[in-house]
């Protein structure tokens, strides 16, 4: 399926905001995704909570589809690639990785990325705490003070699983995952299906893009 993304030209860069809750960055020929949380299903099942097994495989299938569609040279994961310690879902990730041996994978480590670095390095995953690329500084956590600029560039981050609350004429409401571009940082929606979202406070100067099932819409 061809994704119906929204093109957003920002800081002289061409960003395609995708309904799969990722970004294709044309100048770098790269995908960017935050908060995939592989292993979360296995984590809950290990605790005796009944969760469908195929949810993890669905996320991997979506990633594969994006790779086949856009042919990126690399993927930047903005933290929380894996949800917790090692479980059976890691084997699915290893199998998925083997299908794309030439793809460069860069992980900006998040608070949930507690698996030993050696496991990632063995799969050819490069690890950073933060990384400056072009005009962007890639982090996991948002800036604690969004009114201040980061020294390394405009921040791309995740962590909080942002959402935007929309209210209809009949007072019905829905919270959509969203891309939130503020003055000094952009917060990406969580890529993983098995994650929640938090409605964020935005300023009039922010650019907010809500994510629907098959498209991305500009809201603010």
C-alpha positions in Angstrom: 0.0 0.0 0.0 1.4 3.4 -1.0 1.3 5.8 2.0 -0.5 9.1 1.7 1.9 11.3 3.6 1.9 15.1 4.0 5.0 17.0 2.6 6.3 19.5 5.1 9.2 21.7 4.1 11.0 22.7 7.3 14.4 24.2 7.9 15.2 23.8 4.1 14.5 20.1 4.5 11.8 18.0 2.8 9.9 15.9 5.4 7.2 13.5 4.5 4.9 13.0 7.5 3.5 9.5 7.2 0.2 8.0 8.5 2.3 5.1 9.8 3.6 7.7 12.4 7.1 8.0 10.9 8.9 10.6 8.8 10.7 10.1 5.5 13.5 12.7 5.3 14.3 13.2 1.6 17.8 14.8 1.9 19.1 12.0 4.1 17.1 9.2 2.4 16.1 8.1 5.9 13.1 7.1 7.9 12.6 8.5 11.4 10.4 6.8 14.1 10.0 7.1 17.8 8.8 4.8 20.6 8.4 1.6 18.7 8.3 -0.4 22.0 9.1 -3.8 20.5 8.8 -6.4 23.2 5.9 -4.7 25.0 3.5 -7.5 24.0 5.9 -10.2 25.2 6.5 -8.2 28.4 2.7 -8.2 29.2 2.2 -11.8 28.1 5.1 -12.8 30.4 3.2 -11.2 33.2 0.1 -13.3 32.4 -1.8 -10.6 30.6 -3.5 -11.8 27.4 -2.3 -9.8 24.5 -2.6 -10.9 20.8 0.8 -12.2 19.7 0.6 -10.7 16.2 0.7 -7.1 17.4 4.5 -7.1 17.5 4.7 -8.7 14.0 2.3 -6.0 12.7 4.7 -3.2 13.7 7.6 -5.0 12.0 5.4 -5.5 8.9 4.6 -1.8 8.8 8.3 -1.0 9.0 9.1 -3.4 6.3 6.4 -1.9 4.0 7.9 1.6 4.6 11.3 0.3 3.7 10.1 -1.3 0.5 8.2 1.8 -0.5 10.8 4.5 0.3 14.1 2.5 -0.1 15.8 4.4 2.7 19.5 4.0 3.4 19.0 4.4 7.1 16.5 4.5 9.9 16.8 6.7 13.0 14.9 5.4 16.0 14.3 8.1 18.6 14.4 5.9 21.6 12.4 3.1 23.2 13.0 0.7 20.3 12.6 -2.2 22.7 10.2 -1.9 25.6 12.0 -3.8 28.4 14.4 -6.6 29.0 15.0 -9.6 26.7 11.9 -11.7 25.8 10.7 -13.9 22.9 9.9 -10.8 20.8 13.6 -10.1 20.4 13.8 -13.1 18.1 11.2 -11.5 15.8 13.4 -8.3 15.7 16.5 -10.4 14.9 14.6 -12.1 12.1 13.4 -8.7 10.7 16.9 -7.2 10.9 18.2 -10.1 8.8 16.0 -9.2 6.0 17.6 -5.7 5.6 21.4 -6.3 6.2 22.5 -3.2 4.3 20.1 -0.9 6.1 21.8 1.4 8.5 20.0 1.5 11.8 20.7 4.2 14.4 19.1 4.1 17.8 19.0 7.2 20.1 18.7 5.3 23.4 15.6 5.9 25.5 14.6 5.1 29.0 13.2 1.8 28.0 16.2 0.7 26.1 17.8 -1.4 28.8 18.9 -4.4 26.8 22.7 -4.7 26.7 24.4 -2.7 24.0 26.2 -5.8 22.8 22.9 -7.3 21.6 22.3 -4.2 19.4 25.8 -4.0 18.2 25.8 -7.6 17.2 22.9 -6.7 14.9 24.7 -3.7 13.4 22.6 -1.2 15.3 24.6 2.0 16.1 23.8 3.6 19.5 23.9 7.2 20.6 22.6 9.2 23.5 22.0 12.1 21.1 23.0 12.8 17.5 23.2 16.0 15.4 22.4 15.4 11.7 21.9 18.4 9.4 19.8 21.0 11.1 18.4 18.5 13.7 19.5 17.2 17.1 18.0 13.8 17.7 17.0 13.0 21.2 14.6 10.7 23.0 13.3 13.1 25.7 11.9 16.5 24.8 13.7 19.6 26.0 12.8 20.3 29.6 12.4 24.0 28.7 11.0 24.3 25.2 11.6 28.0 25.1 15.4 27.4 25.0 17.2 26.2 21.9 19.4 23.2 22.1 23.1 23.8 21.1 23.1 21.0 18.6 20.1 22.1 16.5 16.4 21.9 16.2 15.3 18.9 18.3 13.5 15.8 17.0 12.3 13.6 19.8 9.6 11.3 21.2 8.9 9.8 24.6 5.6 11.4 25.5 3.5 9.8 22.7 1.8 13.1 21.8 -1.9 13.4 20.8 -4.2 16.3 19.8 -7.7 16.4 21.1 -10.4 17.3 18.5 -14.0 18.2 19.6 -16.9 17.9 17.1 -20.0 20.0 16.9 -21.9 17.5 19.0 -19.2 17.8 21.7 -17.9 14.3 20.8 -14.1 14.2 21.1 -11.2 12.1 19.8 -7.5 12.2 20.6 -5.4 11.6 17.5 -1.7 10.8 17.5 0.2 13.8 16.1 3.4 15.3 15.0 4.0 18.5 17.0 6.4 21.0 15.6 7.2 23.8 18.1 9.6 26.7 18.1 12.6 24.7 19.1 11.6 21.0 18.9 9.3 18.5 17.2 7.8 15.6 19.1 6.9 12.5 17.0 4.0 10.2 17.7 4.7 6.8 19.0 5.2 4.3 16.2 4.1 1.2 18.1 0.5 0.2 18.0 0.5 -1.0 21.6 1.1 2.4 23.1 -1.2 5.2 24.4 -1.1 8.9 23.7 -1.3 12.0 25.8 -3.0 15.2 24.6 -0.4 17.9 24.6 -0.6 21.7 25.2 0.3 23.6 22.1 1.0 27.2 21.3 -0.5 29.2 18.4 2.9 29.2 16.7 3.1 25.4 16.7 2.5 23.3 13.7 0.3 20.3 14.6 -0.4 17.4 12.2 -3.0 14.8 13.3 -2.6 11.2 12.1 -5.6 9.4 10.7 -5.7 5.8 9.5 -4.6 6.6 6.0 -3.5 10.3 6.0 -1.9 13.1 7.9 -3.8 16.4 8.3 -2.6 19.8 9.3 -4.5 21.0 12.4 -2.5 24.1 13.6 
